[in-house]
């Protein structure tokens, strides 16, 4: 079954959900340090790209009324357990503080190994993780022991065309990170983090509703790193270019988190 068969535009669903979550945010997050617990190495990746209803889409969108409902979201019950190869040092690693914003996003100017350069134009962090995600993802997290901290940064390329938001969710338990990663991989439209809007001083446009985007995520033992990439003008062309930027920035931030977690 495809989105074309259902007559549902996944991007319209995603954009509507983004707007609904943004309206729920009363104030911008304050950049601050974090305390809590953290974990180990990056081991898994999930990739889904939506292309405005093309026949190749495979992830199921939320029901058409999901973005209009004011009732508490209904989410499936998810149970996860530790992987059989979990490191013996896991308890001591989990006792460490969660990765701080300046550790996950250490620089405002980023130059990657391939020579590409990006600017970090916004940074936000909060212990109230529900502020930066869909209600469905927040409800899923509430089934476990909760998210300790959400930190997000908005990057753009040297031409200031792209807008890539990379978000780090740090959890109390490995099992909760695994559940979030699994559900977000299966349905990235419903179980999503919210893209940051450019601050006024950045001089960049807000991505128009319904614009095409790329969704990617990586997982460490107890953190999930999300990346949402779009062209600032909402263009649906040059999919390979925005995909590459999104994946490269996701890997850059994930490497920072792993470096911290491995000590």
C-alpha positions as CSV (number, residue, x, y, z in Angstrom):
1,X,0.0,0.0,0.0
2,X,1.3,3.4,-0.9
3,X,0.5,7.0,-0.1
4,X,-0.7,7.4,-3.7
5,X,-3.3,4.7,-3.1
6,X,-4.6,6.5,0.0
7,X,-4.6,10.0,-1.5
8,X,-2.7,11.3,1.5
9,X,0.2,13.7,1.1
10,X,2.8,12.8,3.8
11,X,4.4,16.2,3.7
12,X,1.1,17.9,4.4
13,X,0.6,15.7,7.4
14,X,4.1,16.4,8.6
15,X,3.8,20.2,8.1
16,X,0.4,20.2,9.9
17,X,1.9,18.3,12.8
18,X,4.9,20.7,12.9
19,X,2.5,23.7,13.1
20,X,0.4,22.0,15.8
21,X,3.5,21.4,18.0
22,X,4.9,24.9,17.4
23,X,1.6,26.4,18.6
24,X,2.0,24.3,21.8
25,X,5.3,26.0,22.6
26,X,4.7,29.0,24.7
27,X,8.3,30.3,25.0
28,X,11.6,29.5,23.4
29,X,13.9,27.1,25.2
30,X,16.7,28.5,27.3
31,X,20.2,27.3,26.5
32,X,21.5,25.7,29.6
33,X,23.7,22.9,30.9
34,X,22.3,19.5,31.8
35,X,22.6,16.9,34.5
36,X,21.5,13.3,34.4
37,X,22.8,10.1,32.9
38,X,24.4,9.0,29.6
39,X,25.7,6.0,27.7
40,X,27.7,4.4,25.0
41,X,28.4,4.0,21.2
42,X,26.4,4.6,18.1
43,X,25.2,1.4,16.7
44,X,22.1,1.8,14.5
45,X,20.7,4.0,11.8
46,X,17.2,4.4,10.2
47,X,16.5,6.3,7.0
48,X,13.2,7.4,5.4
49,X,12.7,10.2,2.8
50,X,9.3,11.5,1.9
51,X,8.9,12.8,-1.6
52,X,5.5,14.4,-1.6
53,X,3.4,11.3,-2.1
54,X,5.6,9.3,-4.5
55,X,4.9,5.6,-5.0
56,X,8.1,4.7,-3.2
57,X,7.0,5.9,0.2
58,X,6.7,3.2,2.7
59,X,6.2,4.7,6.2
60,X,2.5,5.0,7.2
61,X,1.3,8.6,7.9
62,X,-0.9,9.4,10.9
63,X,-4.7,9.4,10.3
64,X,-5.9,12.5,8.4
65,X,-7.6,13.8,11.6
66,X,-4.5,13.4,13.8
67,X,-3.3,17.0,13.5
68,X,-6.7,18.3,14.2
69,X,-7.5,16.3,17.3
70,X,-7.1,17.9,20.7
71,X,-7.5,14.6,22.6
72,X,-4.5,12.8,24.1
73,X,-2.7,10.8,21.4
74,X,-3.1,7.0,21.4
75,X,0.1,5.2,20.9
76,X,0.9,1.5,20.8
77,X,2.4,-0.1,23.8
78,X,6.1,-0.7,23.2
79,X,8.3,-3.0,25.3
80,X,12.1,-3.1,24.7
81,X,14.9,-4.9,26.5
82,X,18.7,-4.5,26.6
83,X,20.6,-6.0,23.7
84,X,22.4,-9.2,24.4
85,X,25.8,-7.6,23.6
86,X,25.3,-4.7,26.1
87,X,28.7,-3.8,27.5
88,X,29.6,-4.9,31.0
89,X,30.6,-1.2,31.8
90,X,27.1,0.0,31.0
91,X,26.1,0.8,34.7
92,X,29.0,3.1,35.2
93,X,28.5,4.8,31.9
94,X,24.8,5.4,32.7
95,X,25.8,7.1,35.9
96,X,27.5,9.9,34.0
97,X,25.8,13.2,33.2
98,X,23.9,13.5,29.9
99,X,25.8,15.1,27.0
100,X,25.6,18.9,27.3
101,X,24.7,21.3,24.5
102,X,28.3,22.5,24.1
103,X,29.5,18.9,23.8
104,X,26.9,17.8,21.2
105,X,27.2,21.1,19.3
106,X,30.6,22.5,20.1
107,X,31.0,25.0,17.3
108,X,29.0,27.7,15.5
109,X,31.1,27.2,12.3
110,X,31.4,23.6,11.2
111,X,33.8,22.2,8.6
112,X,33.4,18.5,7.8
113,X,36.0,16.1,6.5
114,X,34.9,16.5,2.9
115,X,35.5,20.3,3.1
116,X,31.8,21.3,3.3
117,X,31.0,24.1,5.7
118,X,28.0,24.9,7.8
119,X,26.9,27.6,10.3
120,X,24.9,26.9,13.4
121,X,22.4,29.6,13.5
122,X,20.3,28.5,16.6
123,X,20.7,26.3,19.6
124,X,18.0,25.4,22.1
125,X,17.8,22.9,25.0
126,X,15.3,21.9,27.6
127,X,14.6,19.2,30.2
128,X,11.0,19.3,29.2
129,X,11.4,17.2,26.1
130,X,7.8,17.3,25.1
131,X,8.2,21.0,24.0
132,X,10.3,19.9,21.0
133,X,8.4,16.9,19.6
134,X,5.1,15.6,18.4
135,X,2.5,14.7,21.1
136,X,2.6,11.1,19.8
137,X,6.3,10.9,20.5
138,X,5.9,12.5,23.9
139,X,3.2,10.0,24.8
140,X,5.5,7.1,23.7
141,X,8.3,8.4,25.9
142,X,5.9,8.6,28.8
143,X,5.4,4.9,28.7
144,X,9.0,4.5,30.0
145,X,11.0,6.4,32.5
146,X,11.2,9.6,30.5
147,X,13.6,11.8,28.5
148,X,16.3,13.7,30.5
149,X,17.1,16.4,28.0
150,X,16.4,17.5,24.5
151,X,18.9,19.7,22.7
152,X,18.5,20.9,19.1
153,X,20.5,23.0,16.7
154,X,19.7,24.6,13.4
155,X,22.4,24.5,10.7
156,X,22.6,26.1,7.2
157,X,25.0,25.8,4.4
158,X,27.4,28.6,3.1
159,X,24.7,29.7,0.6
160,X,22.2,29.8,3.5
161,X,19.7,27.8,1.4
162,X,19.4,24.7,3.6
163,X,17.9,24.4,7.0
164,X,18.8,21.2,8.9
165,X,17.7,20.7,12.5
166,X,19.6,18.1,14.5
167,X,18.1,17.0,17.8
168,X,19.6,14.9,20.6
169,X,17.3,13.1,22.9
170,X,18.9,11.6,26.0
171,X,17.0,9.0,28.0
172,X,17.0,7.5,31.5
173,X,17.1,4.0,30.1
174,X,18.6,2.2,27.2
175,X,15.3,0.5,26.6
176,X,13.4,3.8,26.1
177,X,15.9,5.0,23.5
178,X,15.5,1.8,21.7
179,X,11.7,2.1,21.7
180,X,11.8,5.7,20.4
181,X,14.3,4.8,17.6
182,X,12.2,1.8,16.5
183,X,8.9,3.7,16.3
184,X,10.5,6.8,14.6
185,X,12.1,4.5,12.0
186,X,8.8,2.9,11.2
187,X,6.7,6.1,11.2
188,X,8.9,9.3,11.1
189,X,5.9,11.5,10.3
190,X,4.1,10.7,13.6
191,X,7.1,10.2,15.9
192,X,9.0,13.3,15.0
193,X,11.0,16.0,16.6
194,X,10.2,19.6,15.6
195,X,12.4,21.6,13.3
196,X,13.7,24.9,14.7
197,X,12.6,28.1,13.0
198,X,15.4,30.5,12.1
199,X,15.8,33.3,14.7
200,X,15.1,36.8,13.3
201,X,18.8,37.8,13.4
202,X,19.7,34.9,11.1
203,X,18.0,36.7,8.2
204,X,16.6,33.4,6.9
205,X,13.1,32.6,5.8
206,X,10.8,30.2,7.7
207,X,10.3,27.0,5.6
208,X,6.8,27.2,4.1
209,X,4.2,24.7,5.3
210,X,4.0,21.5,3.2
211,X,7.6,21.8,2.0
212,X,9.5,18.6,1.2
213,X,12.0,17.3,3.7
214,X,14.4,14.5,4.7
215,X,14.2,12.5,7.9
216,X,17.1,10.7,9.4
217,X,18.1,9.3,12.8
218,X,20.9,7.5,14.5
219,X,21.0,5.8,17.9
220,X,23.6,5.4,20.6
221,X,22.9,3.1,23.5
222,X,20.8,5.6,25.4
223,X,20.4,8.6,23.1
224,X,18.6,9.1,19.8
225,X,19.8,11.8,17.3
226,X,17.3,13.1,14.8
227,X,17.9,15.2,11.7
228,X,15.2,17.0,9.6
229,X,16.5,18.7,6.5
230,X,14.7,21.1,4.1
231,X,15.5,23.9,1.6
232,X,14.6,27.2,3.2
233,X,12.4,28.2,0.2
234,X,10.5,24.9,0.3
235,X,12.0,23.7,-3.0
236,X,11.4,20.0,-3.8
237,X,14.4,19.8,-6.2
238,X,17.9,18.7,-5.5
239,X,16.8,15.9,-3.2
240,X,20.3,14.3,-3.3
241,X,21.9,17.5,-2.1
242,X,19.6,18.1,0.9
243,X,19.8,14.4,1.7
244,X,23.6,14.5,1.8
245,X,23.6,17.7,4.0
246,X,21.2,16.2,6.4
247,X,23.0,12.9,6.7
248,X,26.4,14.6,7.0
249,X,25.3,16.9,9.8
250,X,23.5,14.0,11.6
251,X,26.7,12.0,11.5
252,X,28.8,15.0,12.7
253,X,26.6,15.5,15.8
254,X,26.3,11.8,16.4
255,X,30.1,11.5,16.4
256,X,30.3,14.3,19.0
257,X,27.8,12.5,21.3
258,X,29.6,9.2,20.9
259,X,33.0,10.8,21.7
260,X,31.6,12.1,24.9
261,X,29.9,8.9,25.9
262,X,33.0,6.8,25.2
263,X,35.0,9.2,27.5
